[in-house]
Amino acid sequence: MTNSPYTLRDFFAQSGLPLLEAKMLAEQALGVSRAWMITHDLDVLSEPQWQALQALCNRRTAGEPMAYIMGSREFMGLDFTVSPAVLIPRPDTETLVEAALGFLKDKVTARVLDMGTGSGAIALSIAHFAPHTQVFASDISQDALAIAKVNAEKFKLDVDFRQSSWFDQFCGETFHLIVSNPPYIHQGDEHLSQGDLRFEPRLALTDNADGLSCYRTIIQQAPRHLTQGGAIYLEHGWNQAEAVRALLIQAGFAQVCSIRDLAGIERVSGGVWLAE
């Protein structure tokens, strides 16, 4: 095995990346710790090591999200495995999980459905922090469900995963709580071709319509799948709260409200089903 003329310190200087990202890539490529790097940053790297570093650096320079390169992303304090088959979990979505946990805290037991689960971040976080619940999760993508199941096994959590387009595979079943972060980006939104969104699954980002079609479907069908006093909480875009609230009110939901995220943006809207 031949040595390259380069060291880790050379990589950090030449990568053109923020130092934290460069160190994260080194951890991934070399299988070493941050502590090891401190004492070995002047060790000459082997040619395969240098090539591995350059390969990851090129992926990041091309704009690929760090979460996909590293294969994981932290969410609600849990380290979720991710791949290009699923959306990258974002801090904004913790607002949805926290709303769900708040609703569930006084329940002795509850059935919860998370639709469009992706990596399983929402469903598995609820199962982790509310172990008295029975959690179900669905996604239309088999590849996404495969990642969600990997995470369930990692965290040793029992969630009933099903391949389903919204409620299709839950005929006749009811739940105390329904949650979802459905595709909500308008088909013409320029952000779909920018930043991390370029690499994420389009199916999970946009409804290829006005950004509200999934909400119409979910909200119209939800009453048939909610117990009396059951609730629904939906994450949505920064400017969609009023429209989602209107859909909930039109469908007959009570106590309709929106919840702001840490940035003060109305990020989650929901209501309670009280109609007989």
PLY file of the C-alpha trace (Angstrom):
ply
format ascii 1.0
element vertex 276
property float x
property float y
property float z
element edge 275
property int vertex1
property int vertex2
end_header
0.00 0.00 0.00
1.56 3.27 -1.13
1.38 6.48 0.81
0.06 9.76 -0.54
2.13 12.89 0.09
-0.78 14.30 2.09
-1.90 14.47 5.70
-5.24 15.19 7.36
-4.08 18.74 7.95
-3.55 19.06 4.19
-7.08 17.79 3.56
-8.59 20.26 5.99
-6.70 23.10 4.32
-7.42 22.10 0.73
-10.99 20.80 0.90
-12.63 24.21 0.62
-15.24 23.04 3.14
-16.05 24.37 6.59
-13.68 22.72 9.07
-16.51 20.94 10.90
-17.77 19.37 7.67
-14.23 18.36 6.67
-13.74 16.67 10.03
-17.07 14.87 9.72
-16.06 13.57 6.28
-12.73 12.40 7.69
-14.55 10.49 10.42
-16.70 8.82 7.77
-13.95 8.07 5.25
-11.27 6.91 7.69
-13.40 5.45 10.47
-11.59 7.51 13.10
-12.66 9.74 15.99
-12.21 13.49 16.44
-9.80 12.74 19.28
-7.67 10.59 16.96
-7.50 13.42 14.42
-6.03 15.81 16.96
-2.99 13.61 17.55
-2.64 12.20 14.01
-3.37 15.17 11.77
0.24 15.15 10.48
0.34 11.40 9.78
0.87 10.71 6.09
-2.26 9.13 4.64
-2.27 6.09 2.41
-3.35 6.57 -1.18
-6.69 4.74 -0.60
-7.35 6.94 2.44
-6.66 10.10 0.46
-8.86 8.93 -2.41
-11.68 8.10 0.01
-11.46 11.60 1.50
-11.46 13.18 -1.95
-14.49 11.14 -3.03
-16.57 12.35 -0.09
-15.29 15.90 -0.52
-16.36 15.88 -4.18
-19.84 14.72 -3.23
-20.19 17.54 -0.72
-18.74 20.13 -3.08
-21.37 19.09 -5.62
-24.00 19.99 -3.04
-25.02 16.58 -1.74
-26.44 16.96 1.79
-24.13 15.98 4.64
-26.88 13.76 6.04
-26.80 11.54 2.94
-23.02 11.41 2.86
-22.83 10.54 6.56
-25.88 8.25 6.34
-27.57 9.69 9.43
-29.23 12.75 10.96
-30.13 13.56 14.55
-33.82 14.18 15.30
-35.43 14.48 18.74
-32.14 13.29 20.23
-32.16 10.08 18.18
-29.66 9.24 15.43
-31.74 8.28 12.38
-30.33 6.39 9.43
-31.16 8.23 6.21
-30.63 7.74 2.49
-31.74 9.50 -0.70
-34.93 7.40 -0.44
-36.20 9.59 2.40
-36.43 13.23 3.38
-33.77 14.44 5.77
-35.41 14.98 9.20
-35.47 18.68 10.07
-35.76 20.53 13.39
-39.01 22.14 12.19
-40.68 18.74 12.28
-39.92 18.38 15.98
-42.78 20.88 16.42
-45.15 18.21 15.07
-43.77 15.51 17.36
-44.00 17.79 20.40
-47.62 18.62 19.56
-48.37 14.91 19.32
-46.66 14.14 22.61
-48.57 16.93 24.30
-51.87 15.47 23.13
-50.87 11.95 24.20
-49.47 12.75 27.64
-52.79 12.26 29.46
-53.78 9.14 27.53
-53.39 5.79 29.29
-53.14 4.12 25.90
-53.59 5.34 22.35
-53.40 4.29 18.72
-51.34 6.69 16.59
-51.00 6.80 12.79
-48.16 8.60 11.01
-48.70 8.84 7.25
-45.86 9.45 4.82
-43.39 8.29 7.43
-40.20 8.42 5.35
-37.29 7.60 7.67
-39.79 6.95 10.47
-38.60 10.03 12.35
-42.06 11.11 13.50
-43.51 7.67 14.23
-40.44 6.35 16.00
-39.96 9.51 18.06
-43.55 9.19 19.28
-43.05 5.50 20.04
-39.84 6.31 21.92
-41.18 9.17 24.04
-44.72 7.81 24.48
-44.18 4.07 25.02
-47.81 3.62 26.10
-48.92 4.20 22.51
-49.47 1.73 19.68
-47.91 3.36 16.63
-48.68 2.68 12.98
-46.82 4.24 10.07
-47.29 4.20 6.32
-45.52 5.32 3.18
-46.18 4.73 -0.49
-42.46 4.10 -1.06
-41.07 0.64 -0.33
-37.55 2.10 -0.23
-38.60 4.62 2.42
-40.25 1.90 4.51
-37.04 -0.15 4.34
-35.14 2.76 5.94
-37.87 3.26 8.54
-37.65 -0.41 9.50
-33.86 -0.13 9.85
-34.40 2.71 12.30
-37.07 0.81 14.22
-34.65 -2.08 14.65
-31.85 0.29 15.66
-33.98 1.85 18.41
-35.70 -1.43 19.33
-39.15 0.08 18.81
-42.26 -1.79 17.70
-44.11 0.12 14.97
-46.58 -1.38 12.49
-45.28 -0.27 9.06
-47.48 -0.58 5.96
-47.08 0.39 2.33
-50.10 2.58 1.71
-51.33 5.64 -0.12
-52.75 7.57 2.81
-55.60 5.57 4.38
-55.86 2.85 1.71
-54.44 0.07 3.91
-56.30 1.16 7.07
-59.87 0.46 6.02
-62.15 0.31 9.07
-59.38 1.20 11.53
-59.56 4.17 13.89
-56.94 6.08 15.83
-56.74 8.48 18.72
-54.19 10.59 16.84
-53.23 11.05 13.20
-50.07 12.93 12.23
-48.43 13.64 8.90
-45.81 15.75 7.20
-47.09 15.33 3.63
-45.62 16.76 0.42
-46.53 20.43 0.50
-44.24 22.33 -1.87
-46.00 23.90 -4.88
-44.98 22.24 -8.14
-43.63 25.54 -9.47
-41.57 26.45 -6.41
-38.03 27.36 -7.44
-36.63 25.85 -4.22
-37.20 22.35 -5.63
-34.14 22.91 -7.83
-32.00 24.47 -5.11
-29.92 23.31 -2.13
-30.63 20.00 -0.41
-34.02 19.67 -2.11
-32.26 18.79 -5.39
-31.15 15.51 -3.81
-34.26 14.58 -1.82
-37.09 12.39 -3.18
-39.45 14.61 -5.17
-42.38 12.36 -4.26
-41.95 13.40 -0.62
-41.51 17.11 -1.38
-44.27 18.14 -3.77
-47.77 17.02 -4.67
-47.06 18.20 -8.24
-49.98 20.56 -7.80
-50.76 23.55 -5.59
-49.14 22.14 -2.45
-52.47 21.50 -0.73
-53.88 18.45 -2.51
-52.51 15.98 0.08
-54.11 18.02 2.88
-57.47 17.91 1.14
-57.28 14.12 0.84
-56.06 13.52 4.40
-58.48 15.93 6.06
-61.50 14.73 4.09
-60.85 11.08 4.98
-59.54 11.53 8.53
-62.93 11.70 10.31
-63.66 8.10 9.32
-60.41 7.04 11.01
-60.55 9.06 14.24
-62.12 8.10 17.53
-64.48 10.57 19.19
-62.18 13.21 20.69
-59.31 12.10 18.50
-56.97 14.66 16.99
-55.06 15.35 13.82
-51.86 17.37 13.51
-50.30 18.24 10.15
-47.01 19.93 9.34
-47.16 22.42 6.46
-45.25 25.18 4.73
-44.55 28.58 6.23
-47.46 30.24 4.39
-50.05 27.45 4.43
-51.43 27.58 7.98
-54.52 29.62 7.10
-55.41 27.32 4.19
-54.95 24.15 6.26
-57.03 25.57 9.12
-59.79 26.39 6.64
-59.78 22.80 5.37
-60.00 21.46 8.92
-62.91 23.75 9.79
-64.72 22.89 6.56
-64.38 19.17 7.40
-66.01 19.71 10.80
-63.00 19.67 13.13
-63.21 21.56 16.41
-60.52 23.37 18.40
-58.67 24.12 15.18
-55.36 25.87 15.82
-51.84 26.37 14.51
-48.60 25.92 16.42
-45.48 28.00 15.84
-42.00 26.55 15.51
-38.92 27.97 17.22
-38.61 30.58 14.49
-42.13 31.82 15.23
-43.59 30.40 12.01
-46.95 28.64 12.06
-45.61 25.18 11.23
-48.27 22.71 12.43
-52.07 22.91 12.29
-54.60 20.55 13.77
-57.97 19.98 15.33
-60.09 17.59 17.35
-62.86 15.36 15.97
-65.97 15.74 18.14
-68.77 15.15 15.63
-70.98 12.11 16.19
0 1
1 2
2 3
3 4
4 5
5 6
6 7
7 8
8 9
9 10
10 11
11 12
12 13
13 14
14 15
15 16
16 17
17 18
18 19
19 20
20 21
21 22
22 23
23 24
24 25
25 26
26 27
27 28
28 29
29 30
30 31
31 32
32 33
33 34
34 35
35 36
36 37
37 38
38 39
39 40
40 41
41 42
42 43
43 44
44 45
45 46
46 47
47 48
48 49
49 50
50 51
51 52
52 53
53 54
54 55
55 56
56 57
57 58
58 59
59 60
60 61
61 62
62 63
63 64
64 65
65 66
66 67
67 68
68 69
69 70
70 71
71 72
72 73
73 74
74 75
75 76
76 77
77 78
78 79
79 80
80 81
81 82
82 83
83 84
84 85
85 86
86 87
87 88
88 89
89 90
90 91
91 92
92 93
93 94
94 95
95 96
96 97
97 98
98 99
99 100
100 101
101 102
102 103
103 104
104 105
105 106
106 107
107 108
108 109
109 110
110 111
111 112
112 113
113 114
114 115
115 116
116 117
117 118
118 119
119 120
120 121
121 122
122 123
123 124
124 125
125 126
126 127
127 128
128 129
129 130
130 131
131 132
132 133
133 134
134 135
135 136
136 137
137 138
138 139
139 140
140 141
141 142
142 143
143 144
144 145
145 146
146 147
147 148
148 149
149 150
150 151
151 152
152 153
153 154
154 155
155 156
156 157
157 158
158 159
159 160
160 161
161 162
162 163
163 164
164 165
165 166
166 167
167 168
168 169
169 170
170 171
171 172
172 173
173 174
174 175
175 176
176 177
177 178
178 179
179 180
180 181
181 182
182 183
183 184
184 185
185 186
186 187
187 188
188 189
189 190
190 191
191 192
192 193
193 194
194 195
195 196
196 197
197 198
198 199
199 200
200 201
201 202
202 203
203 204
204 205
205 206
206 207
207 208
208 209
209 210
210 211
211 212
212 213
213 214
214 215
215 216
216 217
217 218
218 219
219 220
220 221
221 222
222 223
223 224
224 225
225 226
226 227
227 228
228 229
229 230
230 231
231 232
232 233
233 234
234 235
235 236
236 237
237 238
238 239
239 240
240 241
241 242
242 243
243 244
244 245
245 246
246 247
247 248
248 249
249 250
250 251
251 252
252 253
253 254
254 255
255 256
256 257
257 258
258 259
259 260
260 261
261 262
262 263
263 264
264 265
265 266
266 267
267 268
268 269
269 270
270 271
271 272
272 273
273 274
274 275
